[in-house]
Structures are given as C-alpha cells and as structure tokens.
C-alpha cells in the first residue's frame, strides 16, 4: 500500500470516528422523540389525561425544541459546535431524570420541555457540525449518518418499551414501567457527553475565529494536506464575501430565497405525517385491531425499517441526488397515506394492511424527507450565518412538529383516520411539486460553491 493510500485510509478512519460521535446527538434525539410512543397509554391511565392533555405531554418536547434551535444557532456561533453539543448532552441527562421521577403532569411536561431543548440543540448542531467537517464527495452520506443515529435511537427505545411492557403487568407499567422508559435515556446521554471530549472543533468555526492553524490541522486529517490548503483558502474567501451579519445578509435576494426554501422544507418535513405515526403508532395499531403487546412489537418493526432504509439512503444519496429522492418519495408517501385513509374508512379494518401501509410510508420517508431535509439544510447556507439561518429553519420545523403532535390525537378523534391521513397525503403532493420546481441539487458540490450561487442571484 502506497503512502498516499495509507493517508487516505487514516483520513477515512478519522472522519468516521468523529462523525459517529457527533451523530450520537441524533441518537438522543431519536430516543427522546420515540419514548413517548410507549409511555402514552400508561401516562393517560396514571394521570387521567384527555386527548388535549395527551397532546400537550407529547408536544411539550416540540415546544422545548423550538427554544433549543433558537439557542443552538447563537450558542454554536458563540462557543463552537462542539461545546454546544456538550450542553445538549447534559440537557438530555437532566430531562431523563426529571421525567422518570415526575409525580404529576406539571413536572412531566417540564421534563419533556427540557428534553426538547436538548433535541433542538442536537437536531441543528449535529448535522451542521458533520456538514462542516465532511469531504464534499461523501458529505450527504455522512450527514445521513445523523439520521441513521436518530432512527437507531427510535428503534432502541421502541425495543426498550416493548421489553418493559411484555415482561411486567399492566398495573406495574401504569405506575412504574413508563418511568424506566424515560430513565434509560440517561445512559446514551452520558456516553455522548464524554465522547465529545475526543472530537475536534468544526474547522469552519475555527476559521471564523481566526484559528487558521487549528482548522488546517483538522482539515489535513480529513482530506490530506494539499486539499486542506485549498479548502482553507475557499473558506477564507467565503467569509470575506458574505458579511458576518445575519440581518444585513438576508437583504441579499439570493440568501433570502435560500432561507425561505429552507423554512418551507423544514415545515413540509413534518407534514409528511411521520411524527403522527411515530408518536402514536401503538394507538394506530390498536385502532386497527392489534392487541396491546402486539401493537408494541409492531412498532419495533417500524424502528427496524427506519434503520435499514436510512442506511440505504446513505448509500444512494450522493449518487442519485437529494432532489430526485425527495420528489419521488413525496409522491409515494401521498399514495400510501391516501390508501391508509381508505383502509380506515372500511367497516372492519384489516390489521396487516394498516401495518403494511404504515411500513411503506416509513420506507418512503426514510429514503427522502427524513434525512434528506437535514442534508439540504446543512448545505445551502453561507458559512458565516449557517448557525443562525439553520436556527430559523429548524424553529419552523419544530413548530410544525408541535402542531402535528398537539392536534393529531384531537383531529383523529374528531374526523377519524380517513380524513386525517388524506390531509397529510395532500401535503405530500404539494411538497414534492415544490421540491421539483424550487430547490437546486446540491450533491457533490462544495459548500462554498453552493453559497456562491445564492450570492450571485439577483
């Protein structure tokens, strides 16, 4: 093996380890998002929750995430991506302890809200950090690893939920089981926090802080010395082109357009219906005729499918491109949701058909809007304002998530599954059309060249 090949292997090993550690923020995101699916029914019994209160307990994490993403951009730009991710890890640990020990709805909502702040921090900072350190040719795949971590977290917590439910009585689960579901989140939180000590700061943040030598060292370990020198020059030039003033920059037509596209993509991601299915999957399967234990194990299958098809996304996203995947699968999701609505209109629902359509919808989502939106959001903004621009788009995403989580159980109760799923199907068609007509392809391009296209627009 030549010296150059050895350097290439060393660089790949380094970036793989760094990205895996940064992606653990996504795992915590997935765990805290998915844990409520198992706890919902038991919380309803323990605290006598109606549909509105059930929605509040579920959606309080989304309200916290809205705060978290606003803080994340400012915090990431102020103290660095790495330190801000460490704050997220600590927040996850504290929220898990609060929710596990809650003796009433107020403390439960407070814990979920605090967990949402951690999710908001991680949901923005993990993909942004990965995008800023990853080589252009495999950037989509590496940012996709954050989505893999998210769905792995969801799969793990679905499995934990199912294991707790199936090995204990209903009475014990109503009083104690759900506490263990939340408490287990402490373990990944601690792992994430301590492993972050071993990763470098984002080289693009280091360049913003005039730490060129440190940025050069990091980029040399990623791409080799020759490419690192070129990239440092490109980053320096991009920081000079775009002023480090967010409000000044959004007066530029091109950047304003990029910001608007990012906000709409973020909102659209939540109106795919994915969180409605994720938060309330056991309730959906029970409504379709599955038993309590069966509904939990069916939910585990959703988690497993998510993991498998995010891996598929990572393998194909840099070859097929972000745009085609988001357009095609937007239409596929609309078809599956439309059929799901029809099934709910039948006098007697067919359990296996409901499960099949939910699984197909999950596959289409994970091959596109699940990880694809985070990839595009991490790529389209200029270096100097990326943190704040992503904060705005992510705030919109979590506000849309809150609306879905808060009103889905109420909507399901008021108009039934048919109309509810058809509403989401219509949104899927709209977002596919928008993606096709308004969003450029970003695959295989440097982040600085993407920025230059927006800046050049009048």
C-alpha positions in Angstrom: 0.0 0.0 0.0 1.4 3.4 -1.0 1.9 6.3 1.4 -1.0 8.2 -0.3 -3.3 5.2 0.2 -2.3 4.9 3.8 -3.0 8.6 4.4 -6.4 8.2 2.7 -7.3 5.2 4.9 -6.2 7.2 8.0 -8.3 10.1 6.9 -11.4 7.9 6.4 -10.9 6.3 9.8 -10.6 9.7 11.5 -13.7 11.2 9.9 -15.7 8.0 10.5 -15.0 8.1 14.3 -15.6 11.8 14.5 -18.9 11.6 12.6 -20.1 8.6 14.7 -19.5 10.5 17.9 -21.2 13.7 16.6 -24.1 11.5 15.4 -24.9 10.3 18.9 -26.7 13.6 19.3 -29.1 12.3 16.7 -29.5 9.0 18.7 -30.5 11.0 21.8 -32.9 13.0 19.6 -34.5 9.7 18.4 -34.7 8.2 21.9 -36.4 11.2 23.4 -38.8 11.5 20.4 -39.7 7.9 20.4 -40.0 7.1 24.1 -43.4 8.8 24.3 -44.9 6.2 21.9 -44.5 3.6 24.6 -45.4 5.7 27.5 -48.5 7.5 26.2 -51.2 4.9 27.1 -49.7 4.4 30.6 -49.5 8.1 31.2 -53.1 8.5 30.2 -54.1 6.0 32.9 -51.7 7.2 35.6 -52.5 10.9 35.2 -56.1 10.6 33.8 -55.2 12.5 30.6 -57.8 13.5 28.0 -56.9 13.9 24.3 -55.8 17.5 24.7 -53.5 16.7 27.7 -52.1 13.7 25.9 -51.2 16.0 23.0 -49.6 18.5 25.4 -47.4 15.9 27.1 -46.3 14.6 23.6 -45.9 18.1 22.1 -44.2 19.8 25.1 -40.9 18.3 23.8 -41.5 20.1 20.5 -42.1 23.4 22.3 -38.8 22.9 24.0 -37.1 22.1 20.7 -38.3 25.4 19.3 -36.5 27.1 22.1 -33.5 24.8 21.6 -33.0 25.5 17.9 -33.1 29.3 18.5 -30.5 29.0 21.2 -28.5 26.4 19.2 -27.5 28.8 16.3 -26.4 31.6 18.7 -24.7 29.2 21.1 -23.0 27.3 18.2 -21.7 30.5 16.7 -20.6 31.9 20.2 -18.8 28.9 21.9 -18.4 26.5 19.0 -20.3 23.5 17.7 -18.5 21.0 20.0 -19.2 22.8 23.3 -22.8 23.5 22.3 -23.2 19.7 21.6 -21.9 19.0 25.1 -24.5 21.3 26.5 -27.1 19.3 24.6 -25.8 16.0 26.2 -26.1 17.4 29.7 -29.7 18.6 28.9 -30.7 15.1 27.8 -29.4 13.6 31.1 -31.3 16.1 33.3 -34.5 15.7 31.3 -34.4 11.9 31.6 -34.1 12.1 35.4 -36.9 14.7 35.7 -39.4 12.8 33.6 -38.6 9.5 35.2 -39.3 10.9 38.7 -42.4 13.0 37.7 -45.2 12.8 40.2 -47.7 15.0 38.2 -48.4 16.4 34.8 -46.6 19.7 35.5 -43.2 18.0 36.2 -43.7 15.6 33.3 -44.3 18.5 30.9 -41.4 20.4 32.3 -39.1 17.4 31.9 -40.3 16.9 28.3 -39.9 20.6 27.6 -36.3 20.5 28.8 -35.6 17.4 26.8 -37.0 19.3 23.8 -34.3 22.0 24.3 -31.7 19.3 24.1 -33.3 17.9 21.0 -33.4 21.3 19.4 -29.7 21.8 20.1 -28.7 18.4 18.8 -31.1 18.4 15.8 -29.4 21.6 14.5 -25.8 21.2 15.7 -25.1 17.6 14.9 -25.8 17.8 11.1 -24.2 21.2 10.9 -21.0 20.0 12.6 -20.9 17.0 10.3 -21.5 19.1 7.2 -18.7 21.5 8.2 -16.1 18.7 8.7 -17.1 16.2 5.9 -15.4 15.9 2.5 -17.8 17.1 -0.3 -17.9 13.8 -2.2 -19.3 11.9 0.7 -21.0 14.8 2.7 -24.5 13.6 2.0 -23.7 10.1 3.2 -22.0 11.4 6.4 -24.8 13.9 7.2 -27.2 10.9 6.6 -25.4 9.2 9.5 -27.1 11.6 11.8 -30.5 10.5 10.5 -29.3 6.9 11.0 -28.5 7.7 14.6 -31.9 9.3 15.0 -33.8 6.2 13.8 -31.4 4.0 15.7 -32.4 5.9 18.8 -36.1 5.4 17.9 -35.5 1.7 17.3 -33.7 1.2 20.6 -36.4 3.0 22.6 -39.2 1.1 20.8 -37.4 -2.2 21.7 -36.9 -1.0 25.3 -40.6 0.0 25.5 -41.7 -3.4 24.2 -39.4 -5.3 26.5 -40.7 -3.4 29.6 -44.3 -3.8 28.6 -44.1 -7.5 27.8 -42.3 -8.5 30.9 -44.5 -6.8 33.5 -48.1 -6.5 34.4 -50.3 -3.7 33.1 -50.7 -2.2 36.6 -46.9 -2.1 37.1 -46.4 -0.5 33.7 -49.0 2.2 34.5 -47.3 3.2 37.7 -43.6 2.3 37.2 -42.9 0.9 33.7 -43.1 4.3 31.9 -40.6 5.7 34.5 -38.0 3.1 33.4 -38.6 4.0 29.7 -37.6 7.6 30.4 -34.8 6.8 32.8 -32.9 4.7 30.3 -32.2 7.9 28.3 -29.5 8.8 30.9 -27.2 6.1 29.5 -26.8 7.4 25.9 -26.7 10.9 27.3 -23.6 10.2 29.4 -21.9 8.3 26.6 -22.4 11.2 24.2 -21.2 13.9 26.6 -17.9 12.1 27.5 -17.1 11.0 23.9 -17.3 14.7 22.7 -14.1 15.4 24.6 -12.3 13.4 21.9 -13.5 15.2 18.7 -12.1 18.4 17.2 -14.0 21.7 16.8 -15.5 22.4 13.4 -12.8 23.8 11.1 -15.2 26.4 9.6 -16.0 27.7 13.1 -12.2 27.8 13.8 -11.7 29.9 10.6 -14.5 32.3 11.7 -12.4 32.7 14.9 -9.2 33.3 13.0 -7.8 29.9 14.2 -6.4 29.0 10.8 -3.7 26.7 12.1 -6.2 24.6 14.1 -8.6 24.5 11.1 -5.7 23.4 8.8 -4.7 20.7 11.2 -8.3 19.3 11.3 -8.8 19.5 7.6 -5.5 17.8 6.9 -6.6 14.9 8.9 -9.9 14.8 6.9 -8.6 15.4 3.3 -4.8 15.4 3.4 -2.5 18.5 3.4 -2.9 19.5 -0.2 -6.7 19.5 -0.3 -6.8 21.1 3.2 -4.8 24.1 2.0 -7.2 24.6 -0.9 -10.2 24.3 1.4 -8.8 26.7 3.9 -8.4 29.3 1.1 -12.0 28.7 -0.1 -13.4 29.1 3.4 -11.4 32.3 4.0 -12.7 33.8 0.7 -16.3 32.8 1.5 -16.1 34.5 4.9 -14.9 37.7 3.2 -17.7 37.6 0.5 -20.6 37.2 3.0 -20.6 39.7 5.9 -20.9 38.2 9.4 -24.2 40.0 10.0 -27.3 37.9 9.6 -29.7 40.8 9.3 -27.5 42.5 6.7 -27.1 39.3 4.7 -30.8 38.4 4.4 -31.3 41.6 2.4 -29.5 39.8 -0.4 -32.2 38.3 -2.7 -30.3 35.0 -3.2 -29.7 34.4 0.5 -33.3 35.5 1.4 -34.5 32.9 -1.2 -32.3 30.2 0.3 -33.7 31.0 3.8 -37.3 30.8 2.6 -36.7 27.5 0.9 -35.1 26.1 4.0 -38.0 27.2 6.2 -40.6 25.6 3.8 -38.7 22.3 3.5 -38.5 22.2 7.3 -42.2 22.7 7.7 -43.0 20.2 4.9 -40.9 17.5 6.6 -43.3 17.4 9.5 -46.5 17.4 7.3 -45.4 14.1 5.8 -47.3 12.6 8.8 -44.2 10.8 10.1 -44.4 12.1 13.6 -48.1 11.5 13.8 -47.3 7.8 13.0 -44.2 7.8 15.2 -45.8 9.3 18.3 -49.0 7.4 18.1 -48.0 4.1 16.4 -49.2 1.8 19.1 -52.6 3.7 19.3 -52.9 3.4 15.5 -52.2 -0.4 15.5 -54.6 -0.9 18.4 -57.3 1.1 16.5 -56.7 -1.4 13.6 -57.3 -4.3 15.9 -53.9 -5.3 17.3 -53.6 -6.3 21.0 -51.5 -4.2 23.4 -48.3 -6.3 23.3 -48.7 -6.9 19.5 -49.0 -3.2 18.9 -45.8 -2.5 20.7 -43.9 -5.2 18.8 -45.4 -3.9 15.5 -43.9 -0.5 16.5 -40.5 -2.2 16.9 -40.8 -3.2 13.3 -41.2 0.5 12.3 -37.9 1.2 14.2 -36.1 -1.6 12.4 -37.4 -0.5 9.0 -36.2 3.1 9.7 -32.7 1.9 10.5 -32.4 -0.3 7.3 -33.7 2.3 4.9 -31.6 5.2 6.3 -28.6 3.0 5.6 -29.9 2.6 2.1 -30.3 6.4 1.9 -26.7 6.9 3.0 -25.6 4.6 0.2 -27.5 6.3 -2.6 -28.0 9.9 -1.7 -24.7 11.1 -3.2 -25.2 9.1 -6.4 -28.9 9.7 -7.1 -29.0 13.2 -5.6 -31.1 14.8 -2.9 -33.7 16.4 -5.2 -34.8 13.2 -7.1 -35.2 11.3 -3.9 -37.3 13.9 -2.2 -39.6 14.4 -5.2 -40.2 10.7 -6.0 -40.8 9.7 -2.4 -43.1 12.7 -1.8 -45.5 11.2 -4.3 -45.0 7.7 -2.9 -45.9 8.9 0.6 -49.0 10.6 -0.7 -50.2 7.3 -2.3 -49.6 5.3 0.9 -51.3 7.8 3.1 -54.2 8.0 0.7 -54.6 4.2 0.8 -54.3 4.3 4.6 -57.1 6.7 4.8 -59.2 4.4 2.6 -58.5 1.4 4.9 -59.6 3.4 7.9 -62.9 4.0 6.1 -63.7 0.3 5.8 -66.3 -1.1 8.2 -63.7 -3.6 9.6 -60.1 -2.5 9.3 -57.6 -5.1 8.1 -54.7 -5.1 10.6 -52.0 -6.4 8.3 -52.9 -3.9 5.6 -52.7 -1.0 8.0 -49.3 -2.2 9.1 -48.1 -2.7 5.5 -49.1 0.8 4.5 -47.5 2.4 7.6 -44.3 0.4 6.9 -44.3 1.6 3.2 -44.9 5.2 4.2 -42.0 4.8 6.7 -39.7 3.4 4.0 -40.5 6.3 1.6 -40.0 8.9 4.3 -36.6 7.5 5.4 -35.4 7.3 1.8 -36.1 11.0 1.3 -37.6 13.6 3.7 -36.3 12.1 6.9 -32.6 12.6 6.3 -32.7 14.5 3.0 -34.1 17.7 4.5 -31.4 17.8 7.2 -28.8 17.3 4.5 -30.1 20.2 2.3 -30.5 22.5 5.3 -26.9 21.8 6.4 -25.6 22.6 2.9 -27.4 25.6 1.5 -26.4 28.4 3.9 -23.3 30.6 3.8 -20.5 29.7 6.4 -20.8 33.0 8.2 -24.5 32.8 9.0 -25.1 29.0 8.8 -25.9 28.6 12.5 -28.5 31.4 12.7 -30.1 30.5 9.3 -30.4 26.9 10.4 -31.9 28.1 13.7 -34.7 29.8 11.8 -35.4 26.8 9.6 -35.2 24.4 12.5 -37.6 26.6 14.6 -40.1 26.3 11.8 -39.6 22.5 11.7 -40.2 22.1 15.4 -43.2 24.5 15.3 -44.7 22.3 12.7 -43.8 19.2 14.8 -45.6 20.8 17.7 -48.8 21.4 15.7 -48.8 17.8 14.5 -48.2 16.3 17.9 -50.7 18.6 19.7 -53.5 18.3 17.2 -53.1 14.8 15.7 -55.0 13.0 18.5 -57.7 15.6 18.6 -58.0 15.5 14.8 -58.0 11.7 14.8 -60.8 11.7 17.4 -62.8 14.5 15.7 -62.8 13.5 12.0 -61.4 9.9 12.1 -58.4 8.3 10.4 -59.6 8.7 6.8 -59.7 12.5 6.6 -56.6 12.8 8.9 -54.4 10.7 6.6 -55.8 12.3 3.5 -54.8 15.8 4.8 -51.2 14.6 5.1 -51.4 13.0 1.7 -52.3 16.3 0.1 -49.3 17.9 1.8 -47.0 15.3 0.4 -48.1 16.1 -3.1 -47.6 19.8 -2.5 -44.1 19.3 -1.1 -43.0 17.1 -4.0 -44.0 19.7 -6.5 -42.3 22.5 -4.5 -39.1 20.4 -4.3 -39.1 19.8 -8.1 -39.6 23.4 -9.1 -37.8 25.5 -6.5 -34.9 23.6 -4.9 -31.5 23.2 -6.6 -29.4 20.0 -6.5 -26.5 20.2 -4.0 -24.9 16.7 -4.4 -21.2 16.6 -4.9 -20.6 20.3 -4.6 -18.5 22.2 -2.1 -20.5 24.3 0.4 -18.7 27.4 -0.8 -19.8 26.8 -4.4 -23.4 26.4 -3.3 -23.1 29.7 -1.4 -21.7 31.4 -4.4 -24.8 30.5 -6.5 -27.1 32.0 -3.9 -25.0 35.2 -3.6 -25.0 35.6 -7.4 -28.8 35.6 -7.6 -30.5 39.0 -8.0 
